[in-house]
Amino acid sequence: MAYKPFDLSGKVALVTGGNRGIGLGMAVALAQSGADIAIWGSNDDNNARAAAQLKETGVQVYTRKVNVANEQEVVDGIGETVAALGRIDSVFANAGVGYGAPSFLDISTEIYRKTLAVNLDGVFWTLRESARHMVERAKTGDVGGSLVGMASLAAIEGAARNEAYAATKGAVISMIKSVAVEFARYGVRANSILPGWIATDMTAGAQGSTAFAEKVIPRVPARRWGQPADFGGVAVYLASDASSYHSGDSFVIDGGYTIF
Ligand SMILES: NC(=O)c1ccc[n+]([C@@H]2O[C@H](COP(=O)([O-])OP(=O)(O)OC[C@H]3O[C@@H](n4cnc5c(N)ncnc54)[C@H](OP(=O)(O)O)[C@@H]3O)[C@@H](O)[C@H]2O)c1
């Protein structure tokens, strides 16, 4: 009999911030592997564009306008997603924002709070509500689930001028480890992903910078920017039964940048 753990038929994956960038890269691979997909974003046009692309794979696609920085919208979002697709097997808490600043000295309290609201509160509420759903399911005998937090190299490297962002990403790794231990008894695993330099809207400024092209990208052993599609493999693995016993880990996807 063939080994086919990466066939996600019958499973449902939720990707927050799944309408563009890394989130869409993961959602496309999950859909191509047969999972029904829910994507959340705060912009209806972005959601509609991504939904059209995802539907080409033939799976069920559910999109919802959810601002993850709003607790009630996240609570309602999980309820409505389960109502629409029947269940949620894997959740990628990926929605995030990054605000550039010339220095730590220039990061206002307003920007600090806005960064925490999306990158930390949003992940906290998304994971908590998803865990509630998975525990309820487990109590009926339907055990299992995969929770994924999108962190960043900023969590483990000194990310100058990015103190607020770095703090949220370090917190995601810590939160995921707590979740991994608490919910293992329900068959739920939890892991984080740490992307390196990835070409998305978030890094548009760096992609246009000559200094960056001359000094940073040559230090990436893979000698290129990462692409959203580079996150398809890890997403499918984490959504699949192949990762059933893999929990509390951090996946660095950076073309070798951190070890060079
Ligand atoms: N790009 C990189 O180099 C890099 C490196 C390390 C980590 N990351 C992390 O990877 C994740 C994805 O980043 P990306 O580069 O793909 O960014 P991106 O292209 O800017 O996409 C961000 C996504 O998050 C959604 N989003 C933003 N605020 C939201 C909110 N309040 N509620 C719901 N959705 C929201 C956006 O959708 P709407 O616009 O529709 O709201 C969009 O889908 C983020 O957590 C980021 O911190 C990125």
The ligand as an SDF file (V2000), in Angstrom:
LIG
                    3D

 48 52  0  0  0  0  0  0  0  0999 V2000
    7.7660   38.5720    4.6280 N   0  0  0  0  0  0  0  0  0  0  0  0
    8.7240   38.2490    5.4750 C   0  0  0  0  0  0  0  0  0  0  0  0
    9.9170   38.3960    5.1700 O   0  0  0  0  0  0  0  0  0  0  0  0
    8.3760   37.6870    6.8270 C   0  0  0  0  0  0  0  0  0  0  0  0
    9.4450   37.2780    7.6360 C   0  0  0  0  0  0  0  0  0  0  0  0
    9.1550   36.7460    8.8860 C   0  0  0  0  0  0  0  0  0  0  0  0
    7.8470   36.6120    9.3150 C   0  0  0  0  0  0  0  0  0  0  0  0
    6.8310   37.0280    8.5120 N   0  0  0  0  0  0  0  0  0  0  0  0
    5.4710   36.8590    9.0480 C   0  0  0  0  0  0  0  0  0  0  0  0
    4.6900   36.1090    8.1410 O   0  0  0  0  0  0  0  0  0  0  0  0
    3.3200   36.4970    8.2410 C   0  0  0  0  0  0  0  0  0  0  0  0
    2.8000   36.8480    6.8630 C   0  0  0  0  0  0  0  0  0  0  0  0
    3.5800   37.9270    6.3790 O   0  0  0  0  0  0  0  0  0  0  0  0
    3.6420   38.3370    4.8330 P   0  0  0  0  0  0  0  0  0  0  0  0
    5.0260   38.7040    4.5510 O   0  0  0  0  0  0  0  0  0  0  0  0
    2.9390   37.3570    3.9990 O   0  0  0  0  0  0  0  0  0  0  0  0
    2.7990   39.6990    4.9310 O   0  0  0  0  0  0  0  0  0  0  0  0
    1.7850   40.4130    3.9200 P   0  0  0  0  0  0  0  0  0  0  0  0
    2.0900   40.0180    2.5220 O   0  0  0  0  0  0  0  0  0  0  0  0
    1.8070   41.8390    4.3210 O   0  0  0  0  0  0  0  0  0  0  0  0
    0.3780   39.7430    4.3070 O   0  0  0  0  0  0  0  0  0  0  0  0
   -0.1620   39.9570    5.5610 C   0  0  0  0  0  0  0  0  0  0  0  0
   -1.4670   39.2000    5.6500 C   0  0  0  0  0  0  0  0  0  0  0  0
   -2.0510   39.4190    6.9470 O   0  0  0  0  0  0  0  0  0  0  0  0
   -3.3810   39.9150    6.7880 C   0  0  0  0  0  0  0  0  0  0  0  0
   -3.6800   40.8320    7.8770 N   0  0  0  0  0  0  0  0  0  0  0  0
   -2.9840   41.9270    8.2780 C   0  0  0  0  0  0  0  0  0  0  0  0
   -3.5960   42.5230    9.3210 N   0  0  0  0  0  0  0  0  0  0  0  0
   -4.6960   41.7700    9.6130 C   0  0  0  0  0  0  0  0  0  0  0  0
   -5.7210   41.8530   10.5700 C   0  0  0  0  0  0  0  0  0  0  0  0
   -5.7500   42.8380   11.4780 N   0  0  0  0  0  0  0  0  0  0  0  0
   -6.6840   40.9000   10.5760 N   0  0  0  0  0  0  0  0  0  0  0  0
   -6.6780   39.9000    9.6700 C   0  0  0  0  0  0  0  0  0  0  0  0
   -5.7320   39.7740    8.7220 N   0  0  0  0  0  0  0  0  0  0  0  0
   -4.7500   40.6970    8.6870 C   0  0  0  0  0  0  0  0  0  0  0  0
   -3.3950   40.5690    5.4110 C   0  0  0  0  0  0  0  0  0  0  0  0
   -4.6940   40.5900    4.8500 O   0  0  0  0  0  0  0  0  0  0  0  0
   -5.5710   41.9460    4.7460 P   0  0  0  0  0  0  0  0  0  0  0  0
   -4.6960   42.9640    4.1080 O   0  0  0  0  0  0  0  0  0  0  0  0
   -6.7600   41.5850    3.9500 O   0  0  0  0  0  0  0  0  0  0  0  0
   -5.9270   42.2770    6.1490 O   0  0  0  0  0  0  0  0  0  0  0  0
   -2.4820   39.6430    4.6280 C   0  0  0  0  0  0  0  0  0  0  0  0
   -3.1970   38.5200    4.1790 O   0  0  0  0  0  0  0  0  0  0  0  0
    3.2730   37.6700    9.2290 C   0  0  0  0  0  0  0  0  0  0  0  0
    2.9260   37.1880   10.5000 O   0  0  0  0  0  0  0  0  0  0  0  0
    4.7160   38.1590    9.2290 C   0  0  0  0  0  0  0  0  0  0  0  0
    5.0540   38.8010   10.4170 O   0  0  0  0  0  0  0  0  0  0  0  0
    7.0660   37.5660    7.2810 C   0  0  0  0  0  0  0  0  0  0  0  0
  1  2  1  0
  2  3  2  0
  2  4  1  0
  4  5  1  0
  4 48  2  0
  5  6  2  0
  6  7  1  0
  7  8  2  0
  8  9  1  0
  8 48  1  0
  9 10  1  0
  9 46  1  0
 10 11  1  0
 11 12  1  0
 11 44  1  0
 12 13  1  0
 13 14  1  0
 14 15  2  0
 14 16  1  0
 14 17  1  0
 17 18  1  0
 18 19  2  0
 18 20  1  0
 18 21  1  0
 21 22  1  0
 22 23  1  0
 23 24  1  0
 23 42  1  0
 24 25  1  0
 25 26  1  0
 25 36  1  0
 26 27  1  0
 26 35  1  0
 27 28  2  0
 28 29  1  0
 29 30  1  0
 29 35  2  0
 30 31  1  0
 30 32  2  0
 32 33  1  0
 33 34  2  0
 34 35  1  0
 36 37  1  0
 36 42  1  0
 37 38  1  0
 38 39  2  0
 38 40  1  0
 38 41  1  0
 42 43  1  0
 44 45  1  0
 44 46  1  0
 46 47  1  0
M  CHG  2   8   1  16  -1
M  END
$$$$
